[in-house]
């Protein structure tokens, strides 16, 4: 009986925490966070090194 009560208490705390976390997130947010207009400097460096070797 005690195990059932403790399990229900843990499940209730988990549900409360998940609901609280969901409410604190901004709703009109894009699913892709960040920007994609950055330059990949590693690929530029590798291409530059390959050009100098050939």
Secondary structure, DSSP 8 states (H G I E B T S, - for coil): -HHHHHHHHHHHHHHHHHHHHHHHS-SS--SS-S-S----HHHHHHHHHHHHH-
